[in-house]
């Protein structure tokens, strides 16, 4: 396995062995949620619609380097992120894996490398730039977007957010619930900047999409007003695969926060599609 700083090994037995996970509900089906960059488990629980589903156990995960998961000072590559998820989610039956933004890219990467662990994918606001050049071109068309593709500016913004403006974020950031804004400081400069560059800018999510099992159900949910992840590219990507469903909502980069009912319905439809026949019979009874 990949070397994972901050995880337990023979030399450091006192360190955690997995990512931070919170569970809701009980059932034979598992639905696992991965937040985006700077997000935590509270991203999914901050709306009136809970991430809970009939006859299912919901798992809310803090990504490697974020929230209450290990946050060592290291380079956060795709392989390290995926290995941290694989170590954490190894027990139990395959899951319906739900991800937002960075979490969507990592859900796709995990399913491509460990197809036996995933029954279906729901990808909210999947960032598909194709390359670093593609990301630069996209953000150049957005107001102030150059900050996101300048590593020095991104690192400085991270430092200011955590050290200076952290306690004021619920009053400064108005496009997310207060508890989500508060958690935006639960990372470090390395986890924030290198995850952004290694997982989203320097990694082609389409290679992972092509490596998925052809019979894996995938739903992509995207906001029509998304200025962070190009909607047209995801629409074109989803059209390549017969079992991919593309849902567009009147939302920005946060469909789950803007229209939680519709988003919950998409995930619930995936759950019903992959639910074992025995569980369906039990539900009917």
N, C-alpha and C positions, 0 to 999 in steps of 0.2 A: 504493500500500500504506500501511498504518498506520505512523505514526512509531514506531520501536522503539529507545528508548534502550538503549545497550549493544551494539547491533549495528553492523556496519561500514556506513559511508556515505562519500561523497566527502570529507567533512571529517575522518573518522576511519578511514582505510583499515587501520589496525593492529588494529581490534577484530574479534572473531569474526563470522562470517557466518551461523552456525547454532547450534542448541541442541546440547548434549552428547549424543552417541549412542554406544552400545556395541553391537556386532553379534556374533551367535552363529550358527554353522551357515551352510549355503549351500543355495540352491535358487531356483526361479523364483517361488515364493510368498513374500510378505513378511508377517510378523506383527509389529506394532509395539505396544509396551507403554508406557502413560503412567501414572505413579504418582499417588497422592493428595497432599493438602496435607502438605508436609514430607517426602514420600517421595522417593527417588532410585532409580537403576537397581538398587541393592542390595535394594530391597523385593522384587523379583521373583526374585532369585537366592539368597535367604536360607533357602529351604526345600529339603528333600531332592529335590523334583521340579523339575527344571530347566525353564525356559520355552523348550524346544526342541521342534521338530516336524519330521516327516519331509519331506524335499524342500522345506524352507523356510528362509529367512533371518530370524532374529529380531532386531529392533531394540529396544533399551531406551533410552528417552529421559528426560532430566532436563527438567522443565518450565521455562519462562521464569521466572526469579527463584528457582530452586531448584537444589540440587545443584551440579554443575559447569557449568551453563549460565550465561549472563550474568545478573547480579543487580543491575541499576541501581536507583537510588532513583527510582521513578516510580509511577504509578497502573496497576495490573495489571488491565486491563479484559478482557472476553471477546474483543474484537476484537484486542487486542495479543497475547493468548495464542494465538489461532487463527492470526494472521499469522505468529508465530514458528514455529508447527508447520508451516504451509504452506510457508514458506521452507526449512525443514529437510527436509521429506518430499516435496519436489517431484519428485525423480528416481525412475525405475523404475515398475513396474506398480502398480495399486491394491493396497491393503493390507487385511489383516484387522486392525482397530484394536481394541486391548484397553485399557480404562482402569479405574482404581479411584478411586471417590469424586470428588475434583476432576478427576482424569484422565478419569473416565467422562463427566462433564459436558462437558469440553473435546473428548473424542472425538466426542460427539454433535454439538457445535457445529461441529466441523471437517467432519463428514460432511454436515451440513445446508448448509454454505457451499461445500464442494468435493466434491460427490458422485462426481466422476470419480476421486478419489484413494482411495476406500474401497470394498472388496468386501463387507465384513461388519463388524458391531460386536459386541463382547462388553463389557458394562457391569457391572462389579462395584460393588455398594453405591452405586448412582446416587442422589445426594441430590436429591429432588424435593420442594421445599417450596412451590412455587407463587409465593411472594412473601416479602418480609421479614417481613410479619405472620405468614405461615405458618411460617416458621422460628422466630420468637419463640414462637409457640404450641406448636410441637413441643418445643423445648428447655425450655420452662417445665415440661413434664411429666417431665423427666429430672433426676435428682439433680445439682445443681451446673451444670445446663445453661445457666443465665442468662449464664455467663461467655462462652459462644460467640457470643451475640448482643449483647453490650455491647462496642462497638469499643474503648473505653478499657481495659476489663479484658483484652480479647484482646491489645491492643498491649503492655500491661504484662506479661502472661504470656509473650509472645514475648520481650520484653527479658530477663526473669528467666531464661527457659530458655536463651537464647543466652549471656548474659554471666555468669550466676552458677552455674546448675546444669548447664551443658553437659557438662562432663567426667564428671559423675556420672549422666547419663541412663541408661546401660546398667544401673545399679544401682537407679535409681528407677522406670524404666518397664519393667514386667514382662510386658506383653501383646504385645510385639513382640520379635523377635530382637535381640541386642546391636548388630549392625552397623546395623540399621534405626534403633535408638534413637540411635546415635552421629550418624547423618546428619540427625537432626531439627533440628540447629542450622545446616544449610546453606541458609540463606535470610536475608532481612532483614525488618525490621518492615513495610516497605511491601509486599513481595511476599506475605508471610503474611496480613496483615490485609486488604489490598485485594483479593487473589484470593478470599478467603473471602466478602467482601461483594459484590464485583462479579460473580463467576462463579456463586456458589451462592445468595446471599440476594436479590440484586436482579435476577436473571436467571431467566426461566421456561424450564426445560429442555423443557417440553411444546411450546413453540413450535418448538424445534429438532426435536423428534420428529415433529411434523406436517409439517415441511418435508423430511423424508427421502424418497428415492425409494421408492415403494410396494413395489418388489421387492427391497429391501435386507434380507438376513437379519440379525436382531438377537437376541442372547441376553442376558438380564438375570439376574445371579446375586446373590442377596441372603441375608444371614443372618437367621434368624428372631429372633435376639436383638439385632439392630442397634438401638442407642440413638442413633445419629448420623444415619442416613438412614432415614426412615419406610418400613418394608417394605410396608405396605398400599397406599401411594400408587403404588409401582412396580408392584405386582401389578395394580392397577387400570389403570395406564398401559399395561402390556404387553398387557392383554386387549383394548385398542382396535385392535390391529394384527394381522392374520392371520399375518404372518411373524415376529412376535416370540415368542420362547420365554422363559418365566420359570422359573428354577430356584431353589428355596429350599433352604438348607443349615442344619444345626444349628451356627450360627456367629454371631459378633458382627459388627462393622463390617469385619472382615478375613477374608473367606472364603478368599482365596488363602493366608493363613498358617495357617488352622485346618484346612482340608481341601484341600491342594494337588492331590492326585490327582483329586478330583472336578472341581476348577476347570480343571485341565489337560485333562480329558476334554471339558469344554464347549467350550474353545477349539479343541481338536483336531477336534471334530465340525464346527465352523464351517469350519475349514480344509479338511476333506474335502468339505464341501458346495460350496465355491467353487473348489476346485482345478481347474485347466484339464484338459480331457480328455486332452491329450497327456501331462501329468505323471502322471495316473492310470495311463495305459497303461505309462509308464516304470516306475512303482512296481511294477506287476504283473509286468512282465518281470524 
